[in-house]
Amino acid sequence: MSGRVAYLVLADGLVLQGETLGAEGIAVGEVVFTTGMTGYQEVLTDPSYHGQIVTMTAAHIGNTGIVPEDAESIDDRPRVAGFLVNDASDEPSNWRSTESLHTYLARHGVVGLSGVDTRTLTRHLRDHGAQNGAIGTGDPGKLLAAARAARSMVGLDLVREVTPREPYTFTEGRGVWSHRPKPEPTRHVVAIDCGLKRNILRCLVDVGCRLTVVPATTSAKAILAMKPDGVFLSNGPGDPAAVPYVIETIRGLLGKTPLFGICLGHQMLALALGATTYKLKFGHRGCNQPVIDLTTGRVEITTQNHGFAVDLHSLAGKAETTHLHLNDRTSEGLTVPSLRAFSVQYHPEAAAGPHDSMYLFDRFVTLMGAELTLTIAVGTWMHP
């Protein structure tokens, strides 16, 4: 692949050269990195990456092409603001693939760069923190101005830009990727869509949930009128403190129905309980993140994608911490048994990533009062 000369320029002045990948133009956003060796299509289509220029630390990206069934956004389209890789393959080797990474990005208008020194970039972001940047062809000086004019992720409500306008139902399971047959739905779950990943919904279906998915602006009163057996709080992009309308909805649901939150859902639940959140220096992104379950002592390798975290000290007296990240001891899970609410910061649905934490979906069903006799096999472990 040989495109036009193009540049990445960070707000602090770092300039890296590459060549065009996908659509041509200029893209701005927060530049972050993800350490997953696989799963670039899942990254591209995860709504939690909305507003971000994503750097893949793995050297070769595009080898497996694009598979329509593997998209994580409900509308199947990419959500990243831009995409940076070291070596893009234009000849995918995968019988499920329908097109190359380059044609996919071009078709959806996503600006990308190949040939970028991603090792230098990742080390720079690690040392100096995630920051705004701009990518494109032309004068690097103009790109620098665009990067410095970009909106800050702190205080930014991106949920309104990815949440659906109308409620919808979802019935698709994981099919051949599941460890067990799809059951008949026994519990009605209302999922608040702040930027949902498709595989989260699939996993809920696979544990017997009948799903009604609602926009993030839906009130607690409207949700309770649907008579749910439980409510799911989804992942999503942006600053959790910038979505007070969802936090207020969660406060109106606490103690009235079981709650399960993932990622942004974890942060918003903590905020609803009276805790606080803060921005991480460069975030946790990738499918190789180690987490310890404090209730069992078991270590799980997890998929993560978040740039904000719950302040552990602010949780004191409000919730019990259940999980910690082993790299930096940040919050990865909480529970409030008296309110039938729990959440995790990481992504137990994987896609892409390990399945170590899939048992949490069963835990949610159990919390709703279901009788479960099935177990999920995860490697050599069995989770009831």
N, C-alpha and C positions, 0 to 999 in steps of 0.2 A: 504494500500500500504506500502510495506517495502522494501526499496532499500539499497544499500551499503552506508556506511558512506562517506560523501563528505563535502567539505568546500567551503565557499566564503571567499576570502581574498582581501581586498581593498589595494590600493597602499599606504595608510597611516598606514597600519599594522593591521587594524581591522580584526579579524577572527571570523566567525560564522559557526556553524556546521549545517548540514542537512543531507538529504539522496538523493540518485540519483533519478532523474525524467527524463524520456525520454532517450535520448542517453547518453552513458557514454563516458568520455573523458575530455578534458580541453577546456574551452571557455574563451576568454578574450574580454573586451570591456568596454565602459563607463557604470558604474552602475547608474541607474536612477530609480525613482519610479513613478507610476501612481495611481491616487486616485479613479479611476472608480470602482463602485461596480459591474458592469457588463461589458461585451464586451471584455473579455480576448482574444477571437479568433481574433477579429478585431485588437487588439493590436499586437498579434503575427504576423499578416500578413501585417501590415502597413509598407511600405518601409521606412517611416520616422524614424523607430526604427532600421534601419540597422546599425550595428556596436555597438549596445547597449545591455547590460544585464538588462532586465526589471524586476523590483520588483512590484508585485501586492500588494497594501496595504489592499485590501479586504481579509478577513481571508480564506474563502473557495473558491477555484478555481477548475473548472472542472466539476461542477454540471450539466451543460448543454451539456457536451461533445463537439464534433466537428461537425459542419454542413458545408458541402462543399460550399453551396450557400452563406455563410457568410464571405468567405475569401475576404480580401480587396486588396491583391496583384493581379495583372493581371494574373500571372502564378499560383495563388492559393496556393503558398507555404509560410511558415513562413519566416520572414525576420530578426527577432531578433538574436543577437549573443548568448544570453542565457536567461533563464527564472527562476525567483525566486518566490516561493509561500510559504505560511505558512502551509496550509493544502490542499493537492491535493486530489480530489475525483476521484476514479477509477470506480465508478458506476454511470454514467450520467443518469439523469432522464429528457429526452427530446425526443419526438417522431421524431424530425427531425435529431437527432444525428446519425452518422454512425460509430463513434469510440470514444475511450476515449482520454483525453488529453495526458496521458502517451504514448499510442501507436502512437498517431499523432506525438509527438515530437521525439520519437524513430525512426519512419519511415523516418522523414526528417533530422535526424542527429543533432537535436537541444539538447544541453546539458542543463539540468535544475536541480534545487534543490527543494525538498519539506521539510517541517519541519523547515524552516528557521525562526528565530525570526524577522519577517519583521517589527514589530513595532520598535524594537531597531535599525534596519538598516535604516528605514525611518527617524527616529529622528536624526541619525548620519549624513545622507546625507543632511538633512535640516540644521543642524548646521555647518557641515564642507564642504558641497557642493558636487555635483556629481563628481565622480572621477573614474579612471580606476580600474578594478578589474579582478579577475580570479576565476573560479569555476571549481571544479572537485574533483576526488578522489586522494589519495596519500598525499605526504608531503606538508603541508601548506607553508613551506619555499620555495619550488619550485613554488607554486602558487603565492606567493608574488613577486618573481623575474619576473614571467610572467606578473603580473599586472603592475609592474614598467617599464617593457620594452614595454608595449603596446603603440600604437600611440595615440597622443593627438587629441582630437576632434577639438581643435582650429587650424585653417588652413588646415583642412582635407577635401578634395574633395571626398565625398562619392557618389555624383550624378553619376559619371561615372560608379560606380559599380551597379547601379540599373536601369539606363535608358535603354530603349530598343535599339537594334541595327538597327532596321528598322522601318519605319512608319507603322501604322496600323489604321484601322477604328473600330468604336465602335458604336453599335446600341441598346444595351440592356438598358431598363428602369428599374425602381424600381418595376414594376409590382404591386402585391397586397399591397406592402408597400407604394405606392404613394397615395396622397390625391386627385388625379385627373387622368383622362384618358390620355394615352400617345398621344401627338399631332403629326401631320405630321411635319417633319423638315422644318423649314423656313429660318434658318440661318446657314451658314457654319462657324464652329469654328475650328481653329487649336489649339490643346492643346500641350504645351511643357511638355513632360513627364520627370520630374526630380525625380520620385518616386511616381507616381500617386496612389491615392486610387480609387478603382473601383466605389465606391458610388458617388464620384464627377462626374465621367463620366455619371453614371446613372441619376444623377440630371440634368445635362446639356441636356441629351436626353429628359428628362421629361418636359423641357421648350421649346422644339422644335429645338434643335441644331443638325445639321449633323456634326459628329465629324471626324476629321483627327488628329491622335495623332502622334507626331514626336519626335525623340530623342532629348535630351537636347543640342546636338552639332549642331543642325540645325541652319543655319544662318538666319538673318532677310530677306535677299534677297530671299532665298529659300521659306521662309514662305509667304512673300508678293506675290510671284509668284503663290501661290495657291489661291490667291484672296479671303482671308477669310473675313467674316463679322466682326469677332472679334478673339482675341487670348487669350487663357487661360494659366496662369502661375501656375504651379502645386506646391504642397507640395513636400518634399523630405528630405533626411538626411544630416547631416554634417554642416559645417560652410558656411553660405551664401557668405562670402567674398572670399571663396576659389573656386568660380565658375565664374571667370571673363568672360569666353566665353558666358555664359548665360546672364550675365549682359550686355555685349556688344550687344547681340542680342536684348535685351529689349530696349536699347537705340536706336537701328535702327528701332524699331517698334513704339516708342512713337510718338504720333501725327498723325500716318498713319493709325491706326486701333484701335478700342476699346480694352482695356486690363482689365482683371480681374485676380487678383492673390490671392492665398490662402496659408497661412503659409510660407514656404520657398519662394513662389511666392511673398508674401507681402514684405519679406526682400529683395529679389533681385530687386523688383521694386523700393524700397526705395534707394538701392545702385545705381541703374541706374539713379535716380534723383539727386544723389550727397550726399545723407545722409550716415550715418555710422551705423554699428551694433556692438553689444557686447554680450559676453556670460553671461547668467544668472547664479546665484549661483547654483540653483538646477532645474530650468526650470518649465514649466507649463505642466502638463500631467494629463489627466483625463476628465471625461464627466460631471463635476460639477463646471466649472470655470465661475465666474460672470463677465460680460462685459457690460458696458454702451454705448449705441449709443448716442453720443453727439448731433446728429442732431434731435433726437426725445425725448431724456431723458428716453427712455425705457431700462430696464435692461434685458439682455438675459443670460440664462444659456447655456454654450457652451462646446463643446469638444475641447481640445487643446493637442498639442504634439509638444513642441519646447523648445530648450535649449538656443537659441539666441534670441535677441530682437533688434528692431530698436531704435536708440537713438532719443528720441523725440526732443531734442534741435537741432539736426542736420537736422531735417525736416523743421525748420523754414524758410519761404520764398520759399520753394520748393514744399510743399504739405500741404493740410489741414488734420489735425488729426480728424478722425470721431469716433473712438472707443478707450476706455481705459479699462484696466483690473482693476476691483475694489479692488483687493487684494493689488496690488503694484503700480497701476497707470502707468503701462507700455503700450507701443504702441500696439493697437489691430486693427487699421484700418486707412487707409488714402485715400484721393481722390485728383485728379488733373482734375477738370472739363474741363479746356481748352485743355487738352490732351486726354480726354475721357478715363481716367484710374482710377481704384480704386482697393483696396485690403483689405483683413482682415488677421489677424494673426491666428485666430482660424479656426475651421473646421465647416462650416455651413451645410455640408452634413451629419453630425452626424456619425452614423455607427462606433462605438456605441455612443449614446448620444442623447440629446434633439434636437428637430426640430425648436427651436425658431428662428433660423437665415436662414431658408430655402428661405426666400424672396429674398436673395441676388442673387440667380440665375435668378429670374425674373428681378432684377435690371440690370443684365448684358444684358439680352435680350432687355430690354427697351433701354439701352445705344446703342445697335446695331440698333435701329430704329424700332423694332417690335412693333406691336399693341397688347397689352395684355388686355383681359377683365376678365380673370380668377383670382381668389384669392386663397391663401393657408390658410386653417384654422390651427392655432396653439393654442391649448388650447382654451381660451376664446378670444384670439386676432385674428384679421383679418388683414393680410398684403396685400396691393394691389400690 
